[in-house]
Amino acid sequence: MPATFTTDLPDENQPVLGNGVEDEVAVDRESAVSNYGSVRIQIRETVATSWDSTAAGFGEFVGSFDTLSMEFVGREDGEQYEIRARTETEHVTGSWTTPAAITTQFPGATALSVTVIDETTVDLAWTDNADNEAGQLIVRERSLPDGSWGRQRAVFDAGPNTESAIDDTAQPGREYRYRIRPFTEHAEADSNTDTAVTPALDGIRDRHVPPRGWYVEIDHPDADEPLSPTVVEGAEWNPRLKAKPQVRIPVPRSSTWEDADVEGSTTRVWKDGTRLPIEELRTVERDETRDVLVAKGGMTLNDDIDGIEFPEEEAHVAAEQVIENELGWVANVDDPQTSAREDVRLFQASDSGDFADGAEGSGDPFPDTSPLTVQDNEVFAYKTGWFFEAETGDGSGSVNTTQGGEWSGGQSVYLSSGDGREFEFDLNYTIPEGEARVRIVYGVPSDPGPGLEFTLTQPDGTETLVESFGEGGLNQTGGQFELATFDVTLNDGVGDLTPGTYAVEVGQLLSSGADVYLDFVHVRDARFSYDLDDTTPVNGVVTGWQQRPASSEVVFSPVGSVEQVVAGRIDVEVDSDTGPEQLALRNDTTASWQTATNATSFETSFASPGQILQARVRLGREDSGSQSGQFGDEPQRLDFVDLFGDLVNTPVLLDFVHRGTAEEVLNRIADAGDFIWELRRAAPGADAEYRIEWTQPGQRVADIEPDLVSFEGARTIEGSYQRVIAEGKSYDVEGETFVTNEPGLNVGLEESPVDTGSETVYDVGDRSTQYEHNIDYLLDNSDGTIEILEGGSMSPDTEYAIDYEARFEGRYTQPAVDDPDTLRESVPDATSNRECQQVALAVVREVAAPLEEADVTVRKADPDQSLVASIPTEQLPFEGPMELRNINSNARKVSLTLGSRKAARDVFGEIRSGISAVSRNV
């Protein structure tokens, strides 16, 4: 017999890649490693996770073993791809080469031309050659006095797929050089440059403002033209965070400033050629040799603003509205830095206590008129309907049987004069007056029909005749097997039917002798829906006539969050293969529900962030069998609920009302979200004199290092905590019972921790007999345990009662920390252990790292440099940008207080304010 074998197949060599042609990736194998079979080459974008048609940018080439080169065409510009290859035959495949990456050619923009429109506006047009850019930066440089060009500044992003833009931030009398810089995640390319010279505004150039030093103009009340005093040594520019900026201008002592009422005069100040945001002379100080003119800017911030209200609004959006609408200024507002936490458990229910605590309602936990109940760690609906075959009732009348199944259950009861049947049912909740009904299904062979009476027997034995009519009250139905229905209200004038055992009797009057065949009876709470149309039994079965409500909505109380809820997920367990009828979520109690049907898990994102997450579960009914009365007679039972949220810590104002100055309202909004702001002059040509730079510390980074004089700093773990305990609101526990152990052995209470001194221990059923702490018992407040003392008045193995105040508490410890430093703080408005745990986690995330602080002195305040930018720390021994906390300055130097993060107490203070607002809003 001939022998068969497979020869070895060499593995492919690493291919050489090229991007010399736009939209192409070239592959060069250089040499063929085999003399038979094929070579397979694949390409995909580097972000893809699979090597198949589902991968972004996937492509594949299969060629003969001796194919040495090929090209993948139609690729996107400036995109990074990776390629792999292998040899293969019909018998065996070689190993894939290691994926090699290459970025396709990025053509960028060309033919840029700029046109000056007016003093502050420049029009730009260009040709966009790329097909895949993420954006196109408008890059501008300013001509400096020495003829060189200043730093390149990205003015704005014109966006992808556009070929024109307008720069309306240019300044009058300046020469600029522009370029377009398209970019992708992996590449960028500059266009050609073009220059533009903006004309000067009338009067601005005539001032001859010097490029270095100070220049001041004051509209003196006794002068026809503005006065420009000589500025002597010691002038100070004091920009301020969250306050009005100020200058101190020393001038030679003169009656010009001392004798006239110059305070309140319009003032204009330039430093090193840059006009400062200063507008009004406020104070004139004087000494032996000089006067000091103190001027400020942004005096509109002193105006009183009445009636600023934000029921619920993101803090930075509210700030923008106040700046633009109330002050009429330009707002340069950054979206806040946020961090997201996904799948944060906000609520879980797995036993009766959880369900009772979590369900929303005015009862315990459901209203008296609701059939919903919590029993044996489940939520379900009691019976709201009761189905009875006539022959199962107590009383008189002959039972008739049909062989053809024309009656439900194959039988009916023939009622003659004086006969009746009584049907007893247990009611577990309250049916409001007028809502309890009974429907009988019967057949009357011929006229006249019978006279009937309906009697309701209440739990205390009281009998009430609720309906009665004489012979002929029912019409003939066409035969004993031709069935019809008749409805009677059971509690009109009787009042509500409260829980208990009731009976309904259907009887024929003694004075009536007509034939009536009673097939079945259905008692119901008419507030719920049932299928009551089937009155034609098939093989003895009628469908419908259910005994449980078609749907019962279990609405859970809103769960408040100190962070904004942007998405939610609910997982449930029910005793049904199809899941509950509906799951629903929302993050605003006034919003519509987001829903899913017949599912045990549902997740959704919300159009707008909210401060709560609320869940709803709609339970249905099940069939226990396929016989009459077995349709819809079993409830769906809710066994477990797990509620999760995706949380983002965007600062939000809730129930915000302000009456006061504009500066005060801006600072209240800023304090709500750890924001800082600074007043700056608006760009020339803007519709306002000022702009507010609004951001969070560390969000913007200065593009230049300050001229450092000295610094003192430290990195400390003082005030750093890896474990946080958040103590929430106290709540009352009354009438809890416990059975004592022997002295020295404690017993756990149901809740903990227990507020010190809040407990009262007494005999069950007798509050007059009370016991004393440290004499009769000891209480461990932290653990929530109690033990009796030897020689006290309390006995072992005895049941006692206790009232006390427990406190919600949550703890979080940073993982992998063996000996964490602990911070314990009170958050009085936190109303659940879960909310306290959220607070603890949020604080640990902020304060676990060491705190870096520094006092830095720089030579002078640059009028072009915004205070809201963090100071780069290349000259300082710190790991990253430092947030500016405070600033003080004099004529020669500026002192800055910097920090790497907030202090723990500040973090807790912000969270307390947020929870307090949330608790008012939920």
HELIX and SHEET records of a PDB file:
HELIX    1   1 ARG A  205  ARG A  207  5                                   3    
HELIX    2   2 SER A  255  GLU A  258  1                                   4    
HELIX    3   3 MET A  299  ASN A  302  5                                   4    
HELIX    4   4 ALA A  315  GLN A  321  1                                   7    
HELIX    5   5 VAL A  322  GLU A  326  3                                   5    
HELIX    6   6 SER A  352  GLY A  358  1                                   7    
HELIX    7   7 ALA A  390  THR A  392  5                                   3    
HELIX    8   8 SER A  408  GLY A  410  5                                   3    
HELIX    9   9 ALA A  662  ALA A  672  1                                  11    
HELIX   10  10 ASN A  833  VAL A  847  1                                  15    
HELIX   11  11 ALA A  904  ASN A  921  1                                  18    
SHEET    1   A 3 VAL A  16  GLY A  18  0                                        
SHEET    2   A 3 VAL A  25  ASP A  28 -1                                        
SHEET    3   A 3 SER A  69  PHE A  72 -1                                        
SHEET    1   B 4 GLY A  59  SER A  64  0                                        
SHEET    2   B 4 SER A  38  GLU A  45 -1                                        
SHEET    3   B 4 GLN A  80  GLU A  88 -1                                        
SHEET    4   B 4 ALA A 100  THR A 103 -1                                        
SHEET    1   C 3 ALA A 109  ASP A 118  0                                        
SHEET    2   C 3 THR A 121  ASP A 128 -1                                        
SHEET    3   C 3 SER A 164  ASP A 167 -1                                        
SHEET    1   D 4 ARG A 153  ASP A 157  0                                        
SHEET    2   D 4 GLY A 135  ARG A 142 -1                                        
SHEET    3   D 4 GLU A 175  PHE A 183 -1                                        
SHEET    4   D 4 ASP A 194  VAL A 197 -1                                        
SHEET    1   E 3 TRP A 214  ILE A 218  0                                        
SHEET    2   E 3 THR A 267  LYS A 271 -1                                        
SHEET    3   E 3 THR A 274  ARG A 275 -1                                        
SHEET    1   F 4 GLU A 236  ASN A 238  0                                        
SHEET    2   F 4 GLN A 246  PRO A 252 -1                                        
SHEET    3   F 4 ARG A 290  LYS A 296 -1                                        
SHEET    4   F 4 GLU A 280  ARG A 286 -1                                        
SHEET    1   G 2 ASP A 304  GLU A 314  0                                        
SHEET    2   G 2 VAL A 652  THR A 661 -1                                        
SHEET    1   H 3 VAL A 330  VAL A 333  0                                        
SHEET    2   H 3 TYR A 690  THR A 695  1                                        
SHEET    3   H 3 ILE A 676  ARG A 681 -1                                        
SHEET    1   I 5 ALA A 340  ALA A 349  0                                        
SHEET    2   I 5 LEU A 638  VAL A 648 -1                                        
SHEET    3   I 5 VAL A 559  VAL A 574 -1                                        
SHEET    4   I 5 SER A 601  LEU A 619 -1                                        
SHEET    5   I 5 SER A 552  VAL A 555 -1                                        
SHEET    1   J 6 ALA A 340  ALA A 349  0                                        
SHEET    2   J 6 LEU A 638  VAL A 648 -1                                        
SHEET    3   J 6 VAL A 559  VAL A 574 -1                                        
SHEET    4   J 6 SER A 601  LEU A 619 -1                                        
SHEET    5   J 6 GLN A 582  ARG A 586 -1                                        
SHEET    6   J 6 GLN A 594  THR A 597 -1                                        
SHEET    1   K 2 LEU A 372  GLN A 375  0                                        
SHEET    2   K 2 GLU A 378  ALA A 381 -1                                        
SHEET    1   L 4 GLY A 385  GLU A 389  0                                        
SHEET    2   L 4 VAL A 516  ASP A 525 -1                                        
SHEET    3   L 4 GLN A 411  LEU A 415 -1                                        
SHEET    4   L 4 SER A 398  THR A 401 -1                                        
SHEET    1   M 4 GLY A 385  GLU A 389  0                                        
SHEET    2   M 4 VAL A 516  ASP A 525 -1                                        
SHEET    3   M 4 ALA A 436  GLY A 443 -1                                        
SHEET    4   M 4 ALA A 484  THR A 489 -1                                        
SHEET    1   N 5 ASP A 394  GLY A 395  0                                        
SHEET    2   N 5 GLY A 420  LEU A 427 -1                                        
SHEET    3   N 5 GLY A 500  GLN A 508 -1                                        
SHEET    4   N 5 LEU A 452  THR A 457 -1                                        
SHEET    5   N 5 GLU A 463  PHE A 469 -1                                        
SHEET    1   O 2 ARG A 621  GLU A 622  0                                        
SHEET    2   O 2 GLU A 634  PRO A 635 -1                                        
SHEET    1   P 2 ARG A 700  VAL A 701  0                                        
SHEET    2   P 2 ALA A 869  SER A 870  1                                        
SHEET    1   Q 4 LEU A 708  THR A 716  0                                        
SHEET    2   Q 4 LEU A 851  VAL A 858 -1                                        
SHEET    3   Q 4 VAL A 894  GLY A 899 -1                                        
SHEET    4   Q 4 GLU A 883  SER A 889 -1                                        
SHEET    1   R 5 ASP A 766  TYR A 771  0                                        
SHEET    2   R 5 THR A 760  ASP A 763 -1                                        
SHEET    3   R 5 GLU A 799  THR A 813 -1                                        
SHEET    4   R 5 ARG A 723  VAL A 739 -1                                        
SHEET    5   R 5 THR A 822  SER A 826  1                                        
SHEET    1   S 3 VAL A 747  GLY A 748  0                                        
SHEET    2   S 3 THR A 785  ILE A 788 -1                                        
SHEET    3   S 3 TYR A 777  ASP A 780 -1                                        
END                                                                             
